[in-house]
Amino acid sequence: MNNTQVGSQVVIFDTTLRDGEQSPGAAMTRDEKLRIARTLEKLRVDVIEAGFAMASPGDFEAVKAIATNITESTVCSLSRALEKDIDRAAEALKPARRGRIHTFIATSPIHMQHKLCMTPDDVIKQAVFAVKRARNLIDDVEFSCEDAGRSEIDFLCRIIEAAIDAGARTINIPDTVGYALPHQFGETIKTLLGRIPNADKAIFSVHCHNDLGLAVANSLSAVVNGARQVECTINGLGERAGNASLEEIVMAIKTRSDCLGVTTGINTSQIVPASRLVSSITGFPVQPNKAIVGANAFAHESGIHQDGVLKHRETYEIMSAEDVGWNTNRLVLGKLSGRNAFKTRMEELGISFSSQDDLNDAFQRFKVLADKKSEIYDDDLQALVSDARSSSELVETYKLIDLSAGSRIGQTPEATVTLAINGEQRTVSSPGDGPVDALFKAIEKLANSRARLALYNVSAITTGTDSQGKVSVRLEKSGKIVNGSGADTDIVIASAKAYIHALNLLETDITKANPQTGRTV
């Protein structure tokens, strides 16, 4: 094994803002990406893949904004092995204190034949050209063999050796379609490190997808066999079944250091805040039983378990909840709290305000919420601010003015809704199978969007009957998918907010149609 790979530090490469955004409906605005990037910096992520600069003007601006504002993490842009992609990435990364171009080309027989329509020799030639082009523009270049999990080992050895000779200092081995098994993937990494003559001149990385639920296991198997960079996302966000989960990778390395013998530089106390922020911005709820960051991850209902934990925490907990950013989640703020206490707690949560007016607006929303419920939790505050910020960035074609909805045994539920549509108020009533169904039908009568409701999800932000309900609504229209979200102590009102938020997202057209760019590494 080469000397570079036997070091104990594993580089954490976060691709939430690039691969994570490829989840249908998870598109983010530039400002939302910047908020997440700042949280990733606080998390002490080594490399932040900020986007795919060539994909769209919006992606370019997001990469550039993150490159301008992030100073502690390396900022990376993805690019195909094409001159125009590489040049565009370099331009976006110019402001970066530390920048990286991540270029890739497919290496599996099925991809080379059916997608690229190129011979293996031509693929190697293009890869070498891309790496050299990138190295002429930036010092830090990563090269990825797309679909390496289904590539032939002899060809991988050839192309990786050539890429390292051309100047790549990180070599990424992606299991692009989540096909590998842990023992097999680990053996692939071990073989590559043993057979490639110049392997000691590069860090070997892995990027695993979760189609078989094995992304984390495959990544850890690769680490055991010498990989020293892991590409992952917050909450395992990503296209199809997602990517390897950053929080699971990091905490597995920390908790089982006795077996893995490696470390990361991650500030684990920021894991839960990062998870909550990504969930709030994307509208993708975290399942309660999700490892590390799920609401039940450190919850105990069984009497036997409760008794054990009370006597000695480690009887049923292999990690400390505080280590990953959980707290006791007791009363933090209430209706008698002042503006300064509110601002201080927001800053502790990583939420800042660009102006005094923004702070005042948020404080007023907090006061309204505090009058509705007795306890205000951190998650309430995150939802309150995220809901307001996402709304402020939209062209508000539809605005909720009033609604009434109800059910009664023996009678058909009905909802009456008043919307302002481009400033003009209109009211309509509609029956439905329940109050929410009636509500959505009434809104659709007014909006006439012809969008398909693909997902409706309700979750309690905190505990108790006065908890805010968090509603996620996914709409699909003409191939475009958006996730709307809304929060309120009244679940029907939260549902209306979420549906209208989704309609405004469709109108604003902030989602980007994925070009045929092979954005799947």
VEXDREN-2710 file (C-alpha; in Angstrom, 1 decimal):
% VEXDREN-2710
k/r/px/py/pz
1/MET/0.0/0.0/0.0
2/ASN/1.3/3.5/-0.8
3/ASN/2.5/5.8/2.0
4/THR/-0.1/8.5/1.3
5/GLN/-3.0/6.2/2.1
6/VAL/-1.8/4.9/5.5
7/GLY/-2.2/8.2/7.3
8/SER/-4.8/8.4/10.0
9/GLN/-6.7/11.4/8.7
10/VAL/-9.7/10.9/6.5
11/VAL/-10.7/13.9/4.3
12/ILE/-14.4/14.6/4.4
13/PHE/-15.7/15.8/1.1
14/ASP/-19.2/17.1/1.3
15/THR/-21.3/17.1/-1.9
16/THR/-24.7/18.1/-0.4
17/LEU/-24.7/21.2/-2.6
18/ARG/-23.9/19.3/-5.8
19/ASP/-25.0/15.7/-5.7
20/GLY/-27.5/16.3/-2.9
21/GLU/-29.2/18.9/-5.0
22/GLN/-29.8/16.3/-7.7
23/SER/-32.5/14.8/-5.6
24/PRO/-35.8/15.6/-7.4
25/GLY/-37.2/18.7/-5.8
26/ALA/-34.1/19.6/-3.8
27/ALA/-33.0/22.5/-5.9
28/MET/-31.6/25.4/-3.7
29/THR/-31.2/29.1/-4.4
30/ARG/-27.8/30.7/-4.2
31/ASP/-28.5/32.2/-0.8
32/GLU/-29.7/28.9/0.5
33/LYS/-26.6/27.2/-0.7
34/LEU/-24.4/29.8/0.9
35/ARG/-26.2/29.3/4.2
36/ILE/-25.5/25.6/4.1
37/ALA/-21.9/26.2/3.0
38/ARG/-21.3/28.4/6.1
39/THR/-22.8/25.6/8.3
40/LEU/-20.5/23.0/6.6
41/GLU/-17.5/25.3/7.3
42/LYS/-18.5/25.5/10.9
43/LEU/-18.8/21.7/10.8
44/ARG/-15.1/21.8/9.6
45/VAL/-15.8/19.9/6.4
46/ASP/-12.5/19.6/4.5
47/VAL/-13.9/20.0/1.0
48/ILE/-17.3/21.6/0.0
49/GLU/-18.4/20.7/-3.5
50/ALA/-20.4/23.8/-4.2
51/GLY/-22.0/22.8/-7.5
52/PHE/-21.5/22.2/-11.2
53/ALA/-20.5/25.6/-12.5
54/MET/-21.2/24.7/-16.2
55/ALA/-24.7/23.4/-15.5
56/SER/-26.5/26.8/-15.3
57/PRO/-25.9/30.4/-14.6
58/GLY/-27.4/29.8/-11.1
59/ASP/-25.0/27.1/-10.3
60/PHE/-22.1/29.2/-11.5
61/GLU/-23.2/32.1/-9.3
62/ALA/-23.6/29.8/-6.3
63/VAL/-20.1/28.3/-6.7
64/LYS/-18.7/31.8/-7.1
65/ALA/-20.5/33.1/-4.0
66/ILE/-19.3/30.2/-1.9
67/ALA/-15.8/30.5/-3.2
68/THR/-15.9/34.2/-2.2
69/ASN/-17.3/33.7/1.3
70/ILE/-15.8/30.4/2.5
71/THR/-12.2/30.6/3.8
72/GLU/-11.6/27.5/6.0
73/SER/-12.8/24.7/3.6
74/THR/-11.6/23.9/0.1
75/VAL/-14.3/24.9/-2.4
76/CYS/-14.8/22.6/-5.3
77/SER/-16.7/22.6/-8.6
78/LEU/-17.6/19.6/-10.7
79/SER/-16.8/19.5/-14.4
80/ARG/-17.0/17.0/-17.2
81/ALA/-13.8/16.2/-19.0
82/LEU/-14.4/19.1/-21.4
83/GLU/-12.5/22.3/-22.0
84/LYS/-15.6/24.5/-21.6
85/ASP/-16.6/22.9/-18.3
86/ILE/-13.1/23.1/-16.9
87/ASP/-12.7/26.8/-17.8
88/ARG/-16.1/27.7/-16.4
89/ALA/-15.3/25.9/-13.1
90/ALA/-12.0/27.7/-12.9
91/GLU/-13.7/31.1/-13.4
92/ALA/-16.2/30.4/-10.7
93/LEU/-13.5/29.4/-8.3
94/LYS/-11.2/32.4/-8.8
95/PRO/-12.2/34.1/-5.5
96/ALA/-11.5/30.9/-3.5
97/ARG/-8.8/30.9/-0.9
98/ARG/-8.5/27.2/-1.7
99/GLY/-10.2/25.8/-4.8
100/ARG/-10.4/22.5/-6.5
101/ILE/-11.7/21.4/-9.9
102/HIS/-13.3/17.9/-9.9
103/THR/-13.3/16.5/-13.4
104/PHE/-14.7/13.1/-14.4
105/ILE/-15.4/10.7/-17.3
106/ALA/-17.1/7.4/-17.4
107/THR/-15.0/4.2/-17.3
108/SER/-17.4/1.3/-17.3
109/PRO/-17.9/-0.7/-20.5
110/ILE/-21.6/0.1/-20.5
111/HIS/-21.1/3.8/-20.1
112/MET/-18.2/4.1/-22.6
113/GLN/-20.2/2.2/-25.3
114/HIS/-23.7/3.4/-24.8
115/LYS/-23.3/6.9/-23.3
116/LEU/-20.0/8.2/-24.5
117/CYS/-19.7/6.2/-27.7
118/MET/-15.9/6.3/-27.2
119/THR/-13.2/3.6/-27.2
120/PRO/-11.2/3.0/-24.0
121/ASP/-8.1/4.6/-25.5
122/ASP/-10.1/7.7/-26.4
123/VAL/-11.5/7.9/-22.9
124/ILE/-7.9/7.8/-21.4
125/LYS/-6.8/10.5/-23.9
126/GLN/-9.8/12.7/-22.9
127/ALA/-9.1/12.2/-19.2
128/VAL/-5.5/13.2/-19.5
129/PHE/-6.4/16.3/-21.5
130/ALA/-9.0/17.3/-18.9
131/VAL/-6.6/16.9/-15.9
132/LYS/-3.8/18.8/-17.7
133/ARG/-6.2/21.6/-18.7
134/ALA/-7.4/21.8/-15.1
135/ARG/-3.9/21.8/-13.6
136/ASN/-3.0/24.7/-15.9
137/LEU/-5.8/26.7/-14.2
138/ILE/-5.7/25.5/-10.5
139/ASP/-3.3/23.6/-8.3
140/ASP/-5.8/21.2/-6.8
141/VAL/-7.4/18.7/-9.3
142/GLU/-9.5/15.7/-8.5
143/PHE/-10.2/13.0/-11.2
144/SER/-13.2/10.6/-11.0
145/CYS/-13.8/7.4/-12.8
146/GLU/-17.6/7.5/-13.2
147/ASP/-19.2/4.1/-12.7
148/ALA/-16.0/2.7/-11.3
149/GLY/-18.0/0.1/-9.4
150/ARG/-18.8/-1.6/-12.8
151/SER/-15.5/-0.9/-14.5
152/GLU/-12.8/-3.4/-15.4
153/ILE/-9.9/-3.3/-12.9
154/ASP/-7.2/-3.4/-15.6
155/PHE/-8.7/-0.4/-17.3
156/LEU/-9.1/1.5/-14.0
157/CYS/-5.4/0.9/-13.4
158/ARG/-4.4/2.3/-16.8
159/ILE/-6.6/5.5/-16.7
160/ILE/-5.8/6.3/-13.0
161/GLU/-2.0/6.0/-13.6
162/ALA/-2.4/8.3/-16.6
163/ALA/-4.5/10.8/-14.6
164/ILE/-1.9/10.9/-11.8
165/ASP/0.9/11.5/-14.3
166/ALA/-1.2/14.3/-15.8
167/GLY/-1.4/16.1/-12.4
168/ALA/-4.4/14.7/-10.5
169/ARG/-3.7/14.7/-6.8
170/THR/-7.0/13.1/-5.7
171/ILE/-8.4/10.0/-7.5
172/ASN/-12.1/9.3/-6.8
173/ILE/-13.6/5.8/-7.2
174/PRO/-17.4/6.2/-7.4
175/ASP/-19.9/3.4/-7.0
176/THR/-22.2/5.6/-9.2
177/VAL/-25.2/3.2/-9.3
178/GLY/-24.8/1.6/-5.8
179/TYR/-23.9/-1.8/-7.3
180/ALA/-20.9/-2.8/-5.1
181/LEU/-20.8/-5.0/-2.0
182/PRO/-18.6/-4.0/0.9
183/HIS/-16.0/-6.8/0.6
184/GLN/-15.9/-6.4/-3.1
185/PHE/-15.5/-2.6/-3.0
186/GLY/-12.8/-2.7/-0.4
187/GLU/-10.9/-5.3/-2.4
188/THR/-11.1/-2.9/-5.4
189/ILE/-9.5/-0.1/-3.5
190/LYS/-6.8/-2.4/-2.1
191/THR/-6.0/-3.7/-5.6
192/LEU/-5.8/-0.3/-7.2
193/LEU/-3.4/0.9/-4.5
194/GLY/-1.3/-2.1/-4.9
195/ARG/-1.1/-2.2/-8.7
196/ILE/-0.8/1.4/-9.8
197/PRO/2.9/2.4/-9.8
198/ASN/2.3/6.1/-8.9
199/ALA/-0.6/5.6/-6.5
200/ASP/1.6/7.1/-3.7
201/LYS/1.3/10.5/-5.5
202/ALA/-2.5/10.9/-4.9
203/ILE/-5.1/10.5/-2.2
204/PHE/-7.7/7.8/-3.1
205/SER/-11.3/8.8/-2.6
206/VAL/-14.7/7.0/-2.7
207/HIS/-18.2/8.3/-3.6
208/CYS/-20.8/5.6/-2.9
209/HIS/-24.5/5.7/-3.8
210/ASN/-27.1/4.0/-1.6
211/ASP/-29.2/2.0/-4.1
212/LEU/-28.8/-1.2/-2.1
213/GLY/-28.5/0.6/1.2
214/LEU/-24.8/-0.1/1.3
215/ALA/-23.2/3.4/0.7
216/VAL/-21.9/3.8/4.2
217/ALA/-20.7/0.2/4.5
218/ASN/-18.9/0.4/1.2
219/SER/-17.3/3.7/2.1
220/LEU/-16.0/2.3/5.4
221/SER/-14.7/-0.9/3.7
222/ALA/-12.8/1.4/1.3
223/VAL/-11.3/3.3/4.3
224/VAL/-10.2/0.0/5.9
225/ASN/-8.5/-0.8/2.6
226/GLY/-6.6/2.5/2.2
227/ALA/-9.0/5.2/0.9
228/ARG/-8.4/8.5/2.6
229/GLN/-11.2/10.7/1.3
230/VAL/-14.9/9.9/1.6
231/GLU/-17.5/11.9/-0.4
232/CYS/-20.8/12.1/1.4
233/THR/-23.8/14.3/2.1
234/ILE/-25.8/15.6/5.0
235/ASN/-28.7/13.3/5.8
236/GLY/-27.5/11.0/2.9
237/LEU/-29.2/13.4/0.5
238/GLY/-28.7/12.6/-3.2
239/GLU/-30.3/11.3/-6.4
240/ARG/-32.3/8.1/-6.4
241/ALA/-31.6/6.4/-2.9
242/GLY/-29.1/9.0/-2.0
243/ASN/-25.4/9.1/-1.0
244/ALA/-23.3/7.9/1.9
245/SER/-24.4/9.9/4.9
246/LEU/-21.8/12.2/6.3
247/GLU/-23.1/11.9/9.9
248/GLU/-23.0/8.1/9.8
249/ILE/-19.5/8.0/8.2
250/VAL/-18.1/10.5/10.7
251/MET/-19.6/8.9/13.8
252/ALA/-18.7/5.4/12.8
253/ILE/-15.1/6.5/12.4
254/LYS/-15.2/8.3/15.8
255/THR/-17.1/5.6/17.7
256/ARG/-15.2/2.6/16.2
257/SER/-11.7/4.1/16.1
258/ASP/-10.6/0.8/17.8
259/CYS/-11.3/-1.0/14.5
260/LEU/-10.9/1.7/11.9
261/GLY/-7.8/3.4/13.3
262/VAL/-8.5/6.7/11.5
263/THR/-9.9/10.1/12.4
264/THR/-11.6/13.1/10.8
265/GLY/-11.4/16.8/11.6
266/ILE/-15.2/17.2/11.8
267/ASN/-16.7/19.3/14.7
268/THR/-19.3/16.7/15.5
269/SER/-21.3/19.0/17.7
270/GLN/-22.5/20.8/14.5
271/ILE/-23.9/17.6/12.9
272/VAL/-27.5/18.0/14.1
273/PRO/-27.7/21.7/13.3
274/ALA/-26.4/21.0/9.8
275/SER/-28.9/18.2/9.4
276/ARG/-31.8/20.4/10.5
277/LEU/-30.8/23.2/8.2
278/VAL/-30.5/21.0/5.1
279/SER/-33.8/19.3/5.9
280/SER/-35.5/22.7/6.4
281/ILE/-34.2/24.2/3.1
282/THR/-34.8/21.2/0.9
283/GLY/-38.1/20.2/2.4
284/PHE/-36.9/16.6/2.8
285/PRO/-37.9/15.5/6.3
286/VAL/-35.5/13.3/8.3
287/GLN/-37.1/10.0/9.2
288/PRO/-37.4/9.6/13.0
289/ASN/-35.3/6.4/13.1
290/LYS/-32.5/7.9/10.9
291/ALA/-29.1/7.1/12.5
292/ILE/-27.5/10.0/14.4
293/VAL/-29.8/12.8/13.4
294/GLY/-33.3/11.2/13.6
295/ALA/-35.7/12.3/16.4
296/ASN/-35.6/8.8/17.9
297/ALA/-31.8/8.3/17.5
298/PHE/-31.3/9.0/21.3
299/ALA/-34.9/8.3/22.5
300/HIS/-35.8/5.4/24.7
301/GLU/-39.3/4.1/25.3
302/SER/-38.7/0.6/26.5
303/GLY/-38.8/0.4/30.3
304/ILE/-35.8/-1.9/30.3
305/HIS/-33.8/0.5/28.2
306/GLN/-34.9/3.6/30.2
307/ASP/-33.8/1.8/33.4
308/GLY/-30.4/0.9/31.9
309/VAL/-29.7/4.4/30.6
310/LEU/-30.7/6.0/33.9
311/LYS/-28.2/3.7/35.7
312/HIS/-25.4/4.1/33.1
313/ARG/-25.9/5.8/29.8
314/GLU/-23.6/3.5/27.9
315/THR/-25.8/0.5/28.5
316/TYR/-27.9/1.5/25.5
317/GLU/-26.1/4.4/24.0
318/ILE/-22.9/4.0/22.1
319/MET/-22.6/7.7/21.5
320/SER/-23.3/10.9/23.5
321/ALA/-26.3/12.8/22.2
322/GLU/-24.5/16.1/23.0
323/ASP/-21.4/15.0/20.9
324/VAL/-23.5/15.3/17.7
325/GLY/-25.4/18.5/18.6
326/TRP/-28.5/17.2/20.4
327/ASN/-29.5/19.0/23.6
328/THR/-32.1/18.4/26.3
329/ASN/-34.6/20.3/24.0
330/ARG/-36.3/21.9/27.0
331/LEU/-37.8/25.4/27.1
332/VAL/-35.2/27.9/25.7
333/LEU/-37.4/30.9/24.8
334/GLY/-40.9/31.9/25.4
335/LYS/-43.4/34.8/25.0
336/LEU/-41.6/36.8/27.8
337/SER/-38.2/36.6/26.1
338/GLY/-36.6/39.8/24.8
339/ARG/-35.1/40.6/21.4
340/ASN/-31.5/40.2/22.6
341/ALA/-32.1/36.7/24.0
342/PHE/-33.8/35.8/20.8
343/LYS/-30.9/37.1/18.7
344/THR/-28.3/35.4/20.9
345/ARG/-30.0/32.0/20.6
346/MET/-30.4/32.4/16.9
347/GLU/-26.6/33.1/16.6
348/GLU/-25.9/30.0/18.7
349/LEU/-27.9/28.1/16.1
350/GLY/-25.9/29.6/13.3
351/ILE/-28.7/31.9/12.1
352/SER/-27.7/35.6/11.5
353/PHE/-29.7/38.5/10.1
354/SER/-28.5/40.9/7.4
355/SER/-30.3/43.9/8.9
356/GLN/-32.1/45.1/11.9
357/ASP/-35.4/45.0/10.0
358/ASP/-34.8/41.3/9.3
359/LEU/-34.2/40.7/13.0
360/ASN/-37.3/42.6/13.9
361/ASP/-39.5/40.7/11.5
362/ALA/-38.2/37.4/12.7
363/PHE/-38.7/38.5/16.4
364/GLN/-42.3/39.4/15.6
365/ARG/-43.0/36.0/14.0
366/PHE/-41.4/34.4/17.1
367/LYS/-43.7/36.4/19.4
368/VAL/-46.8/35.3/17.4
369/LEU/-45.6/31.6/17.7
370/ALA/-44.8/32.0/21.4
371/ASP/-48.4/33.1/22.0
372/LYS/-49.7/29.9/20.4
373/LYS/-47.5/27.4/22.3
374/SER/-46.0/27.2/25.7
375/GLU/-42.6/25.9/24.7
376/ILE/-40.3/27.1/21.9
377/TYR/-37.6/24.7/20.8
378/ASP/-34.6/25.1/18.6
379/ASP/-36.3/23.2/15.8
380/ASP/-39.2/25.7/16.0
381/LEU/-36.8/28.6/15.5
382/GLN/-35.1/26.9/12.5
383/ALA/-38.5/26.2/10.9
384/LEU/-39.7/29.8/11.6
385/VAL/-36.7/31.4/10.0
386/SER/-36.4/29.0/7.1
387/ASP/-40.0/29.3/6.2
388/ALA/-39.8/33.1/6.1
389/ARG/-36.5/33.2/4.2
390/SER/-37.7/30.8/1.5
391/SER/-40.8/32.8/1.1
392/SER/-38.9/36.1/0.8
393/GLU/-36.9/34.7/-2.1
394/LEU/-39.9/33.9/-4.2
395/VAL/-42.0/35.8/-6.6
396/GLU/-45.2/35.5/-4.6
397/THR/-47.7/34.9/-7.3
398/TYR/-50.0/33.2/-4.7
399/LYS/-50.6/34.5/-1.2
400/LEU/-52.9/32.9/1.4
401/ILE/-55.4/35.4/2.8
402/ASP/-57.9/33.3/4.6
403/LEU/-59.2/29.7/4.9
404/SER/-61.7/27.7/6.8
405/ALA/-61.8/23.9/6.7
406/GLY/-63.6/21.3/8.8
407/SER/-65.0/17.8/9.2
408/ARG/-68.1/16.5/10.8
409/ILE/-69.3/12.9/11.1
410/GLY/-71.9/12.2/8.4
411/GLN/-71.1/15.3/6.4
412/THR/-68.6/15.8/3.5
413/PRO/-65.6/17.9/4.6
414/GLU/-65.4/21.3/2.9
415/ALA/-62.8/24.0/2.7
416/THR/-63.1/27.7/1.7
417/VAL/-60.0/29.5/0.6
418/THR/-59.2/33.1/-0.2
419/LEU/-56.0/33.7/-2.2
420/ALA/-54.4/36.8/-3.6
421/ILE/-53.3/35.8/-7.1
422/ASN/-51.0/38.5/-8.5
423/GLY/-52.6/40.9/-6.0
424/GLU/-56.2/40.1/-6.9
425/GLN/-58.2/38.3/-4.2
426/ARG/-60.4/35.4/-5.1
427/THR/-62.4/33.0/-2.9
428/VAL/-63.7/29.5/-3.7
429/SER/-65.0/26.5/-1.8
430/SER/-64.5/22.8/-2.5
431/PRO/-65.5/19.4/-0.9
432/GLY/-63.0/16.7/-0.3
433/ASP/-62.3/13.4/1.4
434/GLY/-60.9/15.3/4.4
435/PRO/-60.2/18.9/5.3
436/VAL/-56.7/18.8/3.7
437/ASP/-57.9/17.2/0.6
438/ALA/-60.7/19.7/0.4
439/LEU/-58.2/22.5/1.0
440/PHE/-55.9/21.4/-1.8
441/LYS/-58.8/21.0/-4.2
442/ALA/-59.9/24.6/-3.4
443/ILE/-56.4/26.0/-3.9
444/GLU/-56.1/24.1/-7.2
445/LYS/-59.4/25.5/-8.4
446/LEU/-58.1/29.0/-7.9
447/ALA/-54.5/28.3/-9.2
448/ASN/-55.4/25.9/-12.0
449/SER/-51.7/24.8/-12.0
450/ARG/-52.5/21.3/-13.3
451/ALA/-49.6/20.1/-11.1
452/ARG/-49.6/16.6/-9.7
453/LEU/-49.4/16.1/-5.9
454/ALA/-46.5/13.6/-5.7
455/LEU/-45.9/13.7/-1.9
456/TYR/-47.7/14.9/1.2
457/ASN/-45.8/14.5/4.5
458/VAL/-46.6/15.7/8.0
459/SER/-44.3/15.7/10.9
460/ALA/-44.2/17.3/14.4
461/ILE/-41.3/19.7/14.7
462/THR/-41.2/19.2/18.5
463/THR/-43.2/17.3/21.1
464/GLY/-46.6/18.0/22.6
465/THR/-50.1/18.7/21.3
466/ASP/-49.2/22.4/20.8
467/SER/-46.2/21.4/18.6
468/GLN/-45.8/23.1/15.2
469/GLY/-46.6/20.8/12.4
470/LYS/-44.1/20.7/9.5
471/VAL/-45.8/19.9/6.2
472/SER/-43.9/19.0/3.0
473/VAL/-45.7/19.0/-0.3
474/ARG/-44.1/17.8/-3.5
475/LEU/-45.6/18.9/-6.8
476/GLU/-44.7/17.7/-10.3
477/LYS/-45.5/19.4/-13.5
478/SER/-44.0/18.8/-17.0
479/GLY/-41.0/17.0/-15.6
480/LYS/-40.3/19.7/-13.0
481/ILE/-40.4/18.7/-9.3
482/VAL/-40.5/21.1/-6.4
483/ASN/-40.8/20.6/-2.6
484/GLY/-42.9/23.2/-0.7
485/SER/-42.9/23.4/3.0
486/GLY/-44.9/25.1/5.7
487/ALA/-45.1/25.2/9.5
488/ASP/-47.8/26.2/11.9
489/THR/-49.4/25.0/15.1
490/ASP/-52.6/24.4/12.9
491/ILE/-51.8/21.5/10.6
492/VAL/-54.4/22.6/8.0
493/ILE/-52.8/26.1/7.8
494/ALA/-49.4/24.5/7.6
495/SER/-50.7/22.3/4.7
496/ALA/-52.0/25.4/2.9
497/LYS/-48.6/27.2/3.4
498/ALA/-46.7/24.2/2.0
499/TYR/-49.0/23.8/-1.1
500/ILE/-48.8/27.5/-1.9
501/HIS/-45.1/27.6/-1.3
502/ALA/-44.8/24.7/-3.9
503/LEU/-47.0/26.6/-6.4
504/ASN/-44.8/29.7/-6.0
505/LEU/-41.7/27.6/-6.6
506/LEU/-43.2/26.4/-9.8
507/GLU/-44.0/29.9/-10.8
508/THR/-40.6/31.3/-9.8
509/ASP/-38.9/28.5/-11.7
510/ILE/-35.9/28.3/-9.4
511/THR/-35.5/24.6/-10.2
512/LYS/-33.0/23.9/-12.9
513/ALA/-33.7/21.4/-15.6
514/ASN/-30.7/19.0/-15.5
515/PRO/-28.9/19.2/-18.8
516/GLN/-27.6/16.0/-20.3
517/THR/-24.3/16.6/-18.5
518/GLY/-23.8/13.2/-16.7
519/ARG/-24.1/14.9/-13.3
520/THR/-24.1/11.6/-11.6
521/VAL/-20.6/10.9/-10.4
END
